[in-house]
Amino acid sequence: MLRIVLFLILIALAAAGAAWVADQPGDLVLTAGGFRVSTTLPRFVFLLGIFAAAVVLVWSILTTIWRTPGRMRRRRHEKRNARGRHAITHGLLAIGHGDTALARRHAEAARRHAPDDPLALLLHAQSAQLEGRRDEAQRVFRAMAEREDTRLLGLRGLFIEAQRADDAVGAVMIAEEAIKLSPSSTWASHAVLGFRCARGDWSGALAILDSNLSAGLIDKAAYRRQRGVLLTARALELETMDRDVARESVMEAVKLAPTLVPAAVLAAKFESEAHQVRRAMKLVEAAWLANPHPDLADAYAHVKLGDSARQRLQRVETLAAKIPPDKPGHIEGRLAVARAAIDASEFLRARDALAPYVSDPTQRVALLMAEIERSEHGDSGRARAWTLRAVRARHDPAWTADGYVSDRWRPVSPVTGRLDAFQWQTPVASLPSDKGTTIESSAFEEAMLAAPPPKRVTAAGQSPVEPAPSALAPAPAAQDNAPPEAKTPEMTSEVASAEPVKPAPEPAESSPPAATPVFRTRADLGKPAPAPIPAVIPIVRAPDDPGIDDEGPSDEFTEQIGTPKAQAGGWRGFWSRWGA
């Protein structure tokens, strides 16, 4: 709207000027030497305008002619750049959907039309990577690393190629060079941090972590957690070599990450050795409420040196009661109570703690039940049945990171090098599926677990002891040929108390007495009677067995078109071998 108004104002001024010039009377005379021109003012103004337009037109033609070569060069350059951009765009799209031939053609076109374009170099390198030409890719990435604008991109490509070639040292050297150029490079800091952790250079790893915080790659909470992890790793390594540095590191770690299980366990151990029992218990309780773990329960049980097994049991029961039954970590408390009860020979408490998990046990539950049967009753049969059941039972939680299961905590993942990757959880491979029950009990396990435990021979005022094998079978009675009435009442009562079996009919006068069995009766197993062994075992040949060619083919024609009789299977082969 403003432009229209200004245009109208200019038109009005031009019209007013033209009207003023037209109203002026008189003539305009121009004299130059002997040349004299006389005209009116309006005509002079009109001729002046035509002259100015002609000058402008001539100047424009001359400048156009002068600038035509440059314009042609620029147009040709722009056309080449447009073709190069088109080739780069479609080449990157070809790489995205995996068309190696099309990507190579576009890369050649981009290199021909736009050789200095950084994206053309990137397209060339990625097309070489897609085709598996690693030498060519490395050459292009080195050329990119020498340029100022593509140096980081070239180092990134060289780092990836070094990883593919399993050159860990070369990859870390490239990453360290990239960190010098750009401290905020995430991939470089991650690679250097993982390498220093794998090498055990905890001081260097802490320096990289501080650099990541300064560059803004991690927030304050992640920094505190990761620093606590690194300090814990250093404390665990120096626990037996430099206890002062280890204690200082783990105390700082437990302040930064109070829920970190290995930090709390090691800190509680140092506090317990310094007779700071209350402080050690608080450290373990804080980590236990966040992440129940058997190592925490063990550290809590032994927090006070010199306590008896019953005192440790009471302490573990107190710790286990801090987690409500509706939380997933409640099972760790019950397992810890069972472990402490077994150590204190309180087998009834151990069974009560494991009772909710016996129907569908994990490996630790089954092994604890086997230990209870072995320690309480000396029943190796039931203990073996529980051990076999533990082999097929569900896995317990373990330290897991990126699919890797470790028997101990580690600061970094050995798969990806990620810091603080290990979590206490059930491995993915052992999670239940819809293929049926996890535990498939055998007949032996069911029979052994269904049988009542054997009675133990106890004396007044004494604790139960292991039943001796000699108490179950009197030595001379098994081989004595005396009549059965010669047995003493004491021996009869001892045998009856050792194994309650049904009374057998009175044997004949001439037959010797039956020997007392060493093991208890297995009648409840329902074992079928053994099949009688035949006197002659027939040789049974499979239907598809071609047999043995004892005799060659009768003639060449039979060898070429048919199978010889001796090669036939089944009854034909049988009769052919007998000459029929």
ChimeraX attribute file (.defattr): number of C-alpha atoms within 10 A of each C-alpha:
attribute: neighborCount
match mode: 1-to-1
recipient: residues
	/A:1	5
	/A:2	6
	/A:3	8
	/A:4	9
	/A:5	10
	/A:6	11
	/A:7	11
	/A:8	11
	/A:9	12
	/A:10	12
	/A:11	12
	/A:12	12
	/A:13	12
	/A:14	12
	/A:15	12
	/A:16	12
	/A:17	11
	/A:18	14
	/A:19	12
	/A:20	11
	/A:21	15
	/A:22	14
	/A:23	10
	/A:24	11
	/A:25	10
	/A:26	9
	/A:27	12
	/A:28	13
	/A:29	12
	/A:30	9
	/A:31	9
	/A:32	7
	/A:33	5
	/A:34	5
	/A:35	7
	/A:36	9
	/A:37	9
	/A:38	11
	/A:39	12
	/A:40	15
	/A:41	18
	/A:42	19
	/A:43	14
	/A:44	15
	/A:45	14
	/A:46	11
	/A:47	12
	/A:48	12
	/A:49	12
	/A:50	12
	/A:51	12
	/A:52	11
	/A:53	12
	/A:54	12
	/A:55	12
	/A:56	12
	/A:57	11
	/A:58	12
	/A:59	12
	/A:60	12
	/A:61	11
	/A:62	11
	/A:63	10
	/A:64	12
	/A:65	10
	/A:66	11
	/A:67	10
	/A:68	11
	/A:69	11
	/A:70	10
	/A:71	12
	/A:72	11
	/A:73	11
	/A:74	12
	/A:75	12
	/A:76	12
	/A:77	14
	/A:78	12
	/A:79	13
	/A:80	16
	/A:81	17
	/A:82	15
	/A:83	17
	/A:84	25
	/A:85	19
	/A:86	15
	/A:87	25
	/A:88	27
	/A:89	17
	/A:90	18
	/A:91	28
	/A:92	23
	/A:93	14
	/A:94	19
	/A:95	19
	/A:96	12
	/A:97	9
	/A:98	14
	/A:99	16
	/A:100	19
	/A:101	15
	/A:102	16
	/A:103	28
	/A:104	21
	/A:105	16
	/A:106	25
	/A:107	29
	/A:108	20
	/A:109	20
	/A:110	30
	/A:111	20
	/A:112	15
	/A:113	21
	/A:114	22
	/A:115	15
	/A:116	11
	/A:117	15
	/A:118	15
	/A:119	20
	/A:120	27
	/A:121	24
	/A:122	22
	/A:123	26
	/A:124	27
	/A:125	24
	/A:126	26
	/A:127	29
	/A:128	21
	/A:129	19
	/A:130	19
	/A:131	15
	/A:132	11
	/A:133	13
	/A:134	17
	/A:135	13
	/A:136	16
	/A:137	24
	/A:138	22
	/A:139	14
	/A:140	21
	/A:141	27
	/A:142	17
	/A:143	14
	/A:144	23
	/A:145	19
	/A:146	13
	/A:147	13
	/A:148	8
	/A:149	11
	/A:150	18
	/A:151	18
	/A:152	23
	/A:153	18
	/A:154	25
	/A:155	23
	/A:156	21
	/A:157	24
	/A:158	24
	/A:159	26
	/A:160	16
	/A:161	20
	/A:162	18
	/A:163	15
	/A:164	12
	/A:165	12
	/A:166	11
	/A:167	13
	/A:168	15
	/A:169	12
	/A:170	16
	/A:171	24
	/A:172	22
	/A:173	15
	/A:174	22
	/A:175	24
	/A:176	18
	/A:177	14
	/A:178	23
	/A:179	20
	/A:180	11
	/A:181	12
	/A:182	14
	/A:183	19
	/A:184	18
	/A:185	18
	/A:186	14
	/A:187	14
	/A:188	25
	/A:189	24
	/A:190	18
	/A:191	22
	/A:192	22
	/A:193	26
	/A:194	23
	/A:195	20
	/A:196	17
	/A:197	24
	/A:198	16
	/A:199	10
	/A:200	15
	/A:201	15
	/A:202	21
	/A:203	14
	/A:204	15
	/A:205	23
	/A:206	19
	/A:207	12
	/A:208	19
	/A:209	22
	/A:210	15
	/A:211	17
	/A:212	20
	/A:213	16
	/A:214	13
	/A:215	14
	/A:216	12
	/A:217	16
	/A:218	17
	/A:219	11
	/A:220	10
	/A:221	11
	/A:222	12
	/A:223	17
	/A:224	16
	/A:225	21
	/A:226	21
	/A:227	23
	/A:228	27
	/A:229	25
	/A:230	27
	/A:231	27
	/A:232	31
	/A:233	25
	/A:234	22
	/A:235	28
	/A:236	19
	/A:237	15
	/A:238	16
	/A:239	17
	/A:240	9
	/A:241	11
	/A:242	11
	/A:243	15
	/A:244	11
	/A:245	14
	/A:246	23
	/A:247	21
	/A:248	13
	/A:249	22
	/A:250	30
	/A:251	24
	/A:252	17
	/A:253	28
	/A:254	26
	/A:255	16
	/A:256	20
	/A:257	22
	/A:258	19
	/A:259	21
	/A:260	22
	/A:261	26
	/A:262	24
	/A:263	30
	/A:264	31
	/A:265	24
	/A:266	26
	/A:267	28
	/A:268	29
	/A:269	22
	/A:270	21
	/A:271	21
	/A:272	21
	/A:273	14
	/A:274	10
	/A:275	14
	/A:276	15
	/A:277	18
	/A:278	13
	/A:279	15
	/A:280	25
	/A:281	21
	/A:282	14
	/A:283	24
	/A:284	29
	/A:285	21
	/A:286	16
	/A:287	22
	/A:288	27
	/A:289	15
	/A:290	14
	/A:291	18
	/A:292	25
	/A:293	21
	/A:294	16
	/A:295	17
	/A:296	26
	/A:297	27
	/A:298	17
	/A:299	21
	/A:300	27
	/A:301	24
	/A:302	19
	/A:303	27
	/A:304	22
	/A:305	11
	/A:306	9
	/A:307	11
	/A:308	12
	/A:309	18
	/A:310	15
	/A:311	16
	/A:312	23
	/A:313	23
	/A:314	15
	/A:315	19
	/A:316	26
	/A:317	20
	/A:318	14
	/A:319	23
	/A:320	25
	/A:321	12
	/A:322	13
	/A:323	19
	/A:324	11
	/A:325	13
	/A:326	8
	/A:327	8
	/A:328	11
	/A:329	18
	/A:330	16
	/A:331	21
	/A:332	20
	/A:333	26
	/A:334	24
	/A:335	21
	/A:336	25
	/A:337	29
	/A:338	28
	/A:339	26
	/A:340	27
	/A:341	25
	/A:342	23
	/A:343	17
	/A:344	17
	/A:345	16
	/A:346	18
	/A:347	21
	/A:348	13
	/A:349	17
	/A:350	24
	/A:351	18
	/A:352	12
	/A:353	20
	/A:354	21
	/A:355	14
	/A:356	12
	/A:357	14
	/A:358	13
	/A:359	9
	/A:360	14
	/A:361	24
	/A:362	21
	/A:363	20
	/A:364	17
	/A:365	25
	/A:366	26
	/A:367	20
	/A:368	22
	/A:369	27
	/A:370	23
	/A:371	22
	/A:372	25
	/A:373	20
	/A:374	17
	/A:375	18
	/A:376	18
	/A:377	18
	/A:378	18
	/A:379	19
	/A:380	15
	/A:381	19
	/A:382	27
	/A:383	25
	/A:384	20
	/A:385	21
	/A:386	26
	/A:387	21
	/A:388	19
	/A:389	23
	/A:390	22
	/A:391	14
	/A:392	16
	/A:393	22
	/A:394	22
	/A:395	19
	/A:396	16
	/A:397	17
	/A:398	19
	/A:399	19
	/A:400	22
	/A:401	23
	/A:402	16
	/A:403	13
	/A:404	14
	/A:405	19
	/A:406	14
	/A:407	8
	/A:408	10
	/A:409	20
	/A:410	21
	/A:411	22
	/A:412	22
	/A:413	22
	/A:414	17
	/A:415	11
	/A:416	13
	/A:417	19
	/A:418	18
	/A:419	20
	/A:420	19
	/A:421	18
	/A:422	23
	/A:423	17
	/A:424	17
	/A:425	13
	/A:426	16
	/A:427	19
	/A:428	13
	/A:429	10
	/A:430	13
	/A:431	11
	/A:432	12
	/A:433	9
	/A:434	6
	/A:435	6
	/A:436	8
	/A:437	9
	/A:438	17
	/A:439	16
	/A:440	11
	/A:441	14
	/A:442	11
	/A:443	12
	/A:444	15
	/A:445	19
	/A:446	15
	/A:447	18
	/A:448	21
	/A:449	16
	/A:450	12
	/A:451	13
	/A:452	9
	/A:453	15
	/A:454	14
	/A:455	12
	/A:456	16
	/A:457	14
	/A:458	12
	/A:459	9
	/A:460	6
	/A:461	6
	/A:462	7
	/A:463	8
	/A:464	14
	/A:465	14
	/A:466	14
	/A:467	17
	/A:468	10
	/A:469	10
	/A:470	9
	/A:471	13
	/A:472	19
	/A:473	19
	/A:474	17
	/A:475	12
	/A:476	9
	/A:477	18
	/A:478	14
	/A:479	12
	/A:480	13
	/A:481	12
	/A:482	14
	/A:483	14
	/A:484	18
	/A:485	9
	/A:486	8
	/A:487	12
	/A:488	9
	/A:489	10
	/A:490	9
	/A:491	13
	/A:492	12
	/A:493	10
	/A:494	14
	/A:495	18
	/A:496	15
	/A:497	14
	/A:498	22
	/A:499	17
	/A:500	10
	/A:501	11
	/A:502	7
	/A:503	7
	/A:504	7
	/A:505	6
	/A:506	8
	/A:507	12
	/A:508	10
	/A:509	11
	/A:510	10
	/A:511	11
	/A:512	16
	/A:513	20
	/A:514	13
	/A:515	14
	/A:516	17
	/A:517	13
	/A:518	14
	/A:519	12
	/A:520	13
	/A:521	11
	/A:522	11
	/A:523	7
	/A:524	10
	/A:525	14
	/A:526	9
	/A:527	9
	/A:528	6
	/A:529	6
	/A:530	6
	/A:531	6
	/A:532	6
	/A:533	7
	/A:534	7
	/A:535	6
	/A:536	6
	/A:537	7
	/A:538	7
	/A:539	6
	/A:540	7
	/A:541	14
	/A:542	10
	/A:543	12
	/A:544	9
	/A:545	12
	/A:546	17
	/A:547	20
	/A:548	12
	/A:549	15
	/A:550	10
	/A:551	12
	/A:552	11
	/A:553	17
	/A:554	10
	/A:555	9
	/A:556	8
	/A:557	9
	/A:558	12
	/A:559	12
	/A:560	10
	/A:561	8
	/A:562	9
	/A:563	12
	/A:564	18
	/A:565	23
	/A:566	22
	/A:567	21
	/A:568	21
	/A:569	19
	/A:570	16
	/A:571	11
	/A:572	16
	/A:573	23
	/A:574	17
	/A:575	14
	/A:576	19
	/A:577	18
	/A:578	9
	/A:579	9
	/A:580	9
